[in-house]
Amino acid sequence: MEARVTLSQKLALGLGIKLRKDLLYMLDIVSACAQETVKAIIDDLGGDYFGILVDESKNISHHEQIALALRYVDKKDQVNEPFIGLIRVGDTSTKSLNEAIYSLLLKHSLSPSKIRGQGYDGASNMQGKLWLKKYKEVETFFAIIANVLNIVGASFKRRDQLRDHQAKLLEKLLESGELQSGKGLNQERGLQRLGDTRWGSHCRTSDNFVILFSSIVHVLEVVECEGSEADDRLQAEAFLSKINAFNFVFLLHLILKVLMMSNVLSKALQKKEQDIVNAMVFLDLTKERLQVMREDGWVSLMDEVSSFCAKHDIVVPNMEEFYIPGKSKRRPSTVTYSHHLRVDLFYSVIDLQLQELNSHFDIVSGNLLLGMASLNPVNSFTNFDKEKIMILAKYYPDEFGELKLRVLSHQLDTFILHMRRGDLRFSDLKGIGDLAKALVEANPAESYSLIYLLVKLTLILPVATATVERAFSSMKYIKDELRSSISDTFLNNYLVCYFEKEVFTNVSNDAIIDRFQNIKARRVQV
């Protein structure tokens, strides 16, 4: 049996090639490794149905890249999400995003007709940008935060000043008894940068900004007084006035609350093993919490903001005075501060988040989710609803024509009676993935063949693009500032090997050697 080898060992491949002296050989070796890795993935798929996950990001060279991953159920009824490649946006060989995706699929002999689920996020011509980009005041708010973090984090000296001030402040709070000490408590906070599309990064940034507010103000005051450059001093002065304003503090607490509620859903969707049925639970919980906040959360939010302002010596305006936007004192106003904060900000931000959630989960998505929830085996199929399952099946007309829908209807009647008769093989199932395994292991999959097919199609549907986001994280490690000249082809091949390590390490050396030898004619046969 062939021993498992590491990535670096396999790249060397025992060929006696000095990679540093022969770049072309190295490129071909990496290409051979990547091609055999993808081939192993395609072989595992075995021509079955699959979903695709697509995301877009910029690499270190500021080139737009689209990452593509598959989602399919293997022969062990495990859901897999392998990364298979990158596509350069704006490539002259492709006229549209769809053509680019189809081109990559066809390159690997994957038929687009087998696609049964698609997940997109972050691409500029897809619906993936954060809701906050749609609201001017919120967009301005995050622009302020981004600029403040750039000023405070511009040098090691300023970051040390932030850390030292926070440590001294923490020590005082512990001595006064305002904070409790203990394992895992009062951990050091850093400057969390904003991501392009992720709710989670904005949530962490807002949370850290609240915790570090005093220390951030301290560093800005130091820069304002002692900065070596006039531009630095002016910027520090300007942003000190921005963040010490009531409107900023109000938005900081409002957005943090909204994002923390949505972050529970966001984190759940980032789990690789997450299935779409469980997503509906978190979706409903998030929408319910946002609605409760809209109806009953105004007073508690204002109390929290007022307390924060009192702690940091920030002036709280008279809520009954007219709100004057901007710096103009001449601009007439017909609304009070209270009205502006409650209607223009509080209600608007929450409604926009609810709207965004509803737009991502429309009527079709809702029907899909309800149908899938009806197949969930938890608690002896308490959510079973034949009508909703039949609606779900109708979204797959190629698999469920009129005749097969009638057969499915009969199978469902027998199936639910079977499941509720106490068969131990179908008790204590945790989700649809467990149901698929149980159907195969208990061997009634043939009797319930159409139900099994529907279960598998359910598992294929992607919930989020976490896999391709992890690919982009890997890309930033591989193509960093010191290796910014790496070609797209080499980056793609290296990324496949790096990200799909488990598949790669099980590819035989002989297969890679044969692939390497066949790339081009060589003087020496390996």
DOSE-542443 format. One line per 8 residues: for each residue y, x, z of C-alpha. Coordinates in steps of 0.05 Angstrom, whole numbers, padded with zeros to 5 digits. Last residue first. Layout:
Y X Z; ... .
//
This chain:
00189 00203 -00312; 00190 00217 -00386; 00235 00276 -00404; 00279 00279 -00464; 00307 00209 -00452; 00315 00147 -00495; 00356 00093 -00460; 00349 00038 -00409 .
00273 00040 -00416; 00263 00099 -00369; 00304 00066 -00314; 00265 00000 -00321; 00199 00038 -00318; 00222 00078 -00257; 00246 00015 -00222; 00180 -00021 -00234 .
00142 00041 -00210; 00184 00045 -00147; 00160 -00025 -00128; 00211 -00077 -00107; 00201 -00093 -00033; 00262 -00053 -00010; 00306 -00091 -00059; 00286 -00161 -00035 .
00304 -00144 00037; 00367 -00106 00018; 00397 -00163 -00022; 00469 -00145 -00005; 00467 -00071 -00018; 00423 -00075 -00080; 00464 -00131 -00111; 00529 -00096 -00090 .
00508 -00031 -00124; 00495 -00067 -00189; 00561 -00106 -00187; 00602 -00045 -00167; 00570 -00004 -00222; 00587 -00056 -00274; 00657 -00067 -00248; 00672 00007 -00251 .
00686 00047 -00188; 00758 00074 -00192; 00777 00048 -00123; 00728 00093 -00087; 00774 00124 -00035; 00813 00058 -00027; 00748 00019 -00016; 00696 -00006 -00065 .
00633 -00007 -00022; 00663 -00033 00043; 00707 -00084 00007; 00647 -00108 -00034; 00607 -00121 00029; 00661 -00170 00053; 00661 -00201 -00016; 00585 -00211 -00012 .
00594 -00243 00056; 00641 -00293 00022; 00587 -00304 -00030; 00537 -00324 00023; 00586 -00367 00062; 00601 -00411 00002; 00592 -00477 00038; 00547 -00538 00041 .
00502 -00522 -00018; 00454 -00576 -00045; 00385 -00545 -00052; 00359 -00575 00012; 00372 -00645 -00013; 00336 -00630 -00079; 00276 -00609 -00038; 00277 -00673 00003 .
00281 -00714 -00062; 00222 -00677 -00091; 00182 -00688 -00027; 00199 -00762 -00030; 00176 -00763 -00103; 00110 -00729 -00086; 00094 -00774 -00026; 00019 -00778 -00039 .
00020 -00707 -00066; 00061 -00682 -00007; 00008 -00710 00040; -00020 -00640 00051; -00004 -00632 00126; 00024 -00562 00109; 00064 -00587 00048; 00095 -00648 00081 .
00107 -00609 00145; 00145 -00555 00108; 00191 -00605 00074; 00202 -00642 00140; 00220 -00578 00176; 00274 -00565 00123; 00299 -00636 00131; 00312 -00626 00205 .
00286 -00612 00275; 00216 -00642 00271; 00187 -00659 00339; 00133 -00704 00311; 00109 -00701 00240; 00044 -00663 00251; 00033 -00704 00314; 00024 -00768 00273 .
00054 -00820 00320; 00051 -00882 00276; 00125 -00875 00258; 00117 -00826 00202; 00061 -00865 00168; 00101 -00930 00169; 00161 -00893 00142; 00120 -00863 00085 .
00086 -00927 00063; 00152 -00963 00049; 00183 -00899 00021; 00126 -00889 -00028; 00135 -00960 -00054; 00209 -00949 -00067; 00195 -00881 -00099; 00147 -00913 -00148 .
00201 -00963 -00168; 00252 -00907 -00175; 00201 -00869 -00217; 00198 -00925 -00268; 00274 -00932 -00273; 00286 -00858 -00280; 00287 -00811 -00221; 00286 -00737 -00240 .
00336 -00738 -00297; 00376 -00794 -00263; 00389 -00753 -00199; 00447 -00791 -00167; 00401 -00851 -00167; 00358 -00817 -00114; 00415 -00819 -00064; 00424 -00894 -00074 .
00349 -00902 -00061; 00357 -00863 00003; 00414 -00907 00025; 00373 -00970 00014; 00313 -00941 00051; 00351 -00926 00114; 00317 -00878 00163; 00366 -00855 00216 .
00316 -00863 00273; 00267 -00821 00234; 00222 -00807 00294; 00278 -00775 00335; 00297 -00725 00281; 00263 -00735 00213; 00328 -00734 00172; 00316 -00773 00108 .
00370 -00824 00124; 00418 -00766 00136; 00406 -00746 00064; 00424 -00814 00038; 00487 -00816 00081; 00507 -00747 00058; 00498 -00764 -00016; 00535 -00829 -00008 .
00592 -00793 00027; 00594 -00739 -00027; 00601 -00794 -00080; 00653 -00830 -00039; 00694 -00766 -00026; 00677 -00708 00021; 00724 -00653 00000; 00781 -00702 -00010 .
00767 -00735 00058; 00771 -00668 00093; 00837 -00652 00058; 00866 -00720 00075; 00847 -00711 00148; 00883 -00644 00148; 00944 -00673 00114; 00945 -00731 00163 .
00944 -00682 00222; 01000 -00640 00192; 01042 -00701 00174; 01034 -00737 00240; 01057 -00678 00282; 01108 -00649 00233; 01152 -00700 00199; 01135 -00758 00245 .
01131 -00728 00315; 01174 -00667 00308; 01226 -00699 00264; 01229 -00764 00305; 01237 -00726 00370; 01290 -00681 00341; 01328 -00743 00320; 01334 -00770 00249 .
01395 -00789 00208; 01422 -00720 00192; 01485 -00698 00155; 01488 -00626 00130; 01552 -00596 00157; 01519 -00554 00211; 01479 -00515 00159; 01431 -00466 00191 .
01366 -00499 00170; 01350 -00571 00187; 01396 -00608 00236; 01357 -00656 00280; 01402 -00708 00313; 01401 -00707 00388; 01351 -00750 00427; 01300 -00694 00435 .
01351 -00649 00469; 01329 -00579 00447; 01282 -00535 00488; 01310 -00465 00494; 01257 -00410 00498; 01254 -00371 00563; 01181 -00350 00554; 01149 -00389 00611 .
01196 -00449 00600; 01178 -00449 00526; 01103 -00448 00541; 01111 -00506 00590; 01151 -00546 00538; 01097 -00533 00486; 01041 -00556 00532; 01079 -00618 00554 .
01095 -00635 00481; 01021 -00628 00462; 00999 -00672 00521; 01049 -00726 00501; 01030 -00727 00427; 00955 -00726 00435; 00938 -00801 00440; 00938 -00830 00370 .
00940 -00768 00326; 00896 -00729 00374; 00845 -00785 00373; 00846 -00784 00296; 00837 -00708 00295; 00778 -00714 00343; 00745 -00768 00300; 00755 -00728 00236 .
00723 -00667 00268; 00665 -00706 00297; 00651 -00741 00231; 00651 -00674 00194; 00607 -00642 00247; 00555 -00696 00239; 00560 -00694 00164; 00547 -00620 00163 .
00480 -00631 00198; 00455 -00666 00135; 00481 -00611 00089; 00436 -00558 00116; 00459 -00496 00154; 00412 -00436 00149; 00467 -00390 00123; 00515 -00411 00178 .
00586 -00415 00150; 00587 -00491 00150; 00579 -00494 00225; 00637 -00446 00234; 00683 -00489 00191; 00663 -00553 00227; 00680 -00523 00295; 00741 -00492 00263 .
00769 -00561 00245; 00783 -00576 00318; 00810 -00506 00330; 00852 -00512 00267; 00886 -00575 00291; 00900 -00548 00360; 00926 -00481 00333; 00969 -00518 00282 .
01003 -00558 00337; 01012 -00500 00384; 01044 -00454 00333; 01083 -00511 00302; 01117 -00526 00368; 01130 -00453 00381; 01163 -00446 00313; 01206 -00508 00322 .
01228 -00485 00391; 01256 -00419 00365; 01237 -00352 00396; 01192 -00338 00336; 01249 -00341 00285; 01302 -00305 00328; 01255 -00247 00339; 01239 -00249 00265 .
01311 -00234 00245; 01322 -00179 00298; 01257 -00144 00279; 01275 -00148 00205; 01344 -00119 00218; 01317 -00062 00260; 01263 -00045 00209; 01313 -00047 00152 .
01360 00000 00190; 01304 00051 00197; 01289 00092 00260; 01276 00030 00302; 01300 00038 00374; 01336 -00027 00390; 01305 -00077 00343; 01239 -00039 00343 .
01236 -00044 00419; 01254 -00118 00417; 01200 -00130 00365; 01149 -00094 00410; 01168 -00137 00470; 01166 -00202 00430; 01095 -00185 00407; 01076 -00169 00479 .
01102 -00236 00504; 01067 -00274 00448; 01000 -00239 00455; 00960 -00300 00478; 00996 -00348 00432; 00992 -00300 00373; 00918 -00288 00387; 00904 -00363 00380 .
00945 -00369 00317; 00909 -00309 00285; 00841 -00334 00306; 00854 -00402 00276; 00883 -00373 00212; 00821 -00329 00204; 00775 -00389 00216; 00809 -00435 00166 .
00789 -00387 00112; 00826 -00385 00045; 00867 -00321 00037; 00854 -00290 00105; 00908 -00279 00158; 00905 -00215 00198; 00881 -00214 00270; 00924 -00168 00312 .
00880 -00151 00371; 00862 -00184 00437; 00831 -00146 00495; 00780 -00187 00535; 00807 -00227 00593; 00739 -00254 00614; 00670 -00231 00589; 00648 -00209 00657 .
00698 -00229 00711; 00770 -00229 00732; 00809 -00294 00744; 00880 -00304 00719; 00941 -00333 00755; 00918 -00297 00819; 00983 -00257 00825; 00945 -00191 00819 .
00907 -00216 00758; 00971 -00239 00725; 01004 -00172 00739; 00945 -00133 00710; 00946 -00176 00648; 01019 -00162 00636; 01007 -00088 00643; 00949 -00090 00594 .
00989 -00132 00545; 01047 -00083 00547; 01000 -00025 00535; 00965 -00058 00477; 01030 -00078 00442; 01060 -00009 00453; 00995 00022 00426; 01001 -00022 00364 .
01073 00001 00356; 01054 00074 00360; 00995 00066 00314; 01043 00041 00260; 01061 -00021 00220; 01023 -00068 00265; 01083 -00100 00298; 01122 -00105 00232 .
01063 -00129 00191; 01043 -00178 00245; 01114 -00207 00245; 01112 -00214 00169; 01046 -00251 00170; 01069 -00297 00227; 01133 -00314 00190; 01095 -00329 00126 .
01049 -00373 00168; 01108 -00416 00191; 01138 -00418 00120; 01072 -00447 00094; 01073 -00497 00152; 01144 -00518 00135; 01129 -00525 00061; 01064 -00565 00065 .
01013 -00555 00010; 00995 -00484 00028; 00972 -00510 00096; 00915 -00548 00062; 00880 -00482 00048; 00863 -00468 -00024; 00795 -00489 -00049; 00800 -00542 -00102 .
00784 -00500 -00162; 00830 -00464 -00212; 00849 -00410 -00163; 00778 -00398 -00138; 00774 -00403 -00062; 00713 -00446 -00056; 00660 -00475 -00101; 00591 -00503 -00086 .
00546 -00532 -00140; 00481 -00571 -00135; 00422 -00590 -00179; 00425 -00535 -00232; 00361 -00534 -00273; 00397 -00552 -00338; 00438 -00488 -00329; 00374 -00450 -00349 .
00366 -00383 -00315; 00343 -00328 -00362; 00381 -00274 -00322; 00434 -00265 -00376; 00432 -00341 -00383; 00458 -00348 -00312; 00513 -00296 -00323; 00536 -00330 -00387 .
00533 -00398 -00354; 00581 -00374 -00300; 00629 -00343 -00350; 00626 -00404 -00395; 00642 -00449 -00336; 00701 -00405 -00317; 00730 -00408 -00386; 00739 -00369 -00449 .
00691 -00312 -00435; 00687 -00246 -00472; 00760 -00231 -00457; 00745 -00225 -00383; 00800 -00262 -00347; 00763 -00264 -00281; 00711 -00209 -00275; 00643 -00239 -00258 .
00600 -00213 -00201; 00525 -00218 -00191; 00460 -00245 -00164; 00472 -00261 -00090; 00411 -00294 -00059; 00416 -00360 -00020; 00345 -00378 00001; 00320 -00443 00034 .
00249 -00436 00059; 00197 -00484 00034; 00144 -00429 00032; 00144 -00432 -00045; 00219 -00421 -00046; 00274 -00472 -00039; 00337 -00454 -00078; 00409 -00433 -00071 .
00437 -00383 -00120; 00496 -00337 -00112; 00555 -00321 -00157; 00615 -00278 -00140; 00679 -00285 -00181; 00725 -00225 -00182; 00800 -00222 -00191; 00824 -00150 -00197 .
00870 -00125 -00143; 00840 -00054 -00145; 00813 -00064 -00074; 00777 -00126 -00098; 00808 -00195 -00105; 00770 -00259 -00088; 00734 -00318 -00120; 00675 -00359 -00097 .
00616 -00393 -00130; 00552 -00421 -00100; 00499 -00446 -00148; 00442 -00495 -00136; 00370 -00489 -00158; 00313 -00526 -00190; 00248 -00489 -00204; 00235 -00436 -00257 .
00196 -00392 -00210; 00252 -00381 -00159; 00211 -00321 -00133; 00209 -00292 -00203; 00285 -00300 -00208; 00294 -00262 -00142; 00246 -00207 -00163; 00284 -00201 -00230 .
00349 -00196 -00190; 00321 -00136 -00152; 00292 -00105 -00216; 00360 -00109 -00249; 00396 -00080 -00189; 00349 -00021 -00182; 00352 -00005 -00256; 00428 -00008 -00256 .
00430 00037 -00195; 00385 00087 -00231; 00427 00082 -00294; 00491 00096 -00257; 00459 00155 -00221; 00434 00185 -00286; 00504 00179 -00316; 00535 00213 -00255 .
00493 00276 -00262; 00518 00331 -00217; 00529 00288 -00155; 00463 00253 -00167; 00421 00317 -00166; 00359 00288 -00200; 00292 00309 -00171; 00264 00242 -00191 .
00243 00222 -00121; 00278 00155 -00129; 00345 00182 -00106; 00369 00110 -00106; 00304 00090 -00072; 00316 00139 -00016; 00388 00116 -00007; 00367 00043 -00002 .
00311 00058 00047; 00237 00058 00033; 00179 00012 00047; 00112 00048 00038; 00068 00028 -00020; 00000 00000 00000 .
//
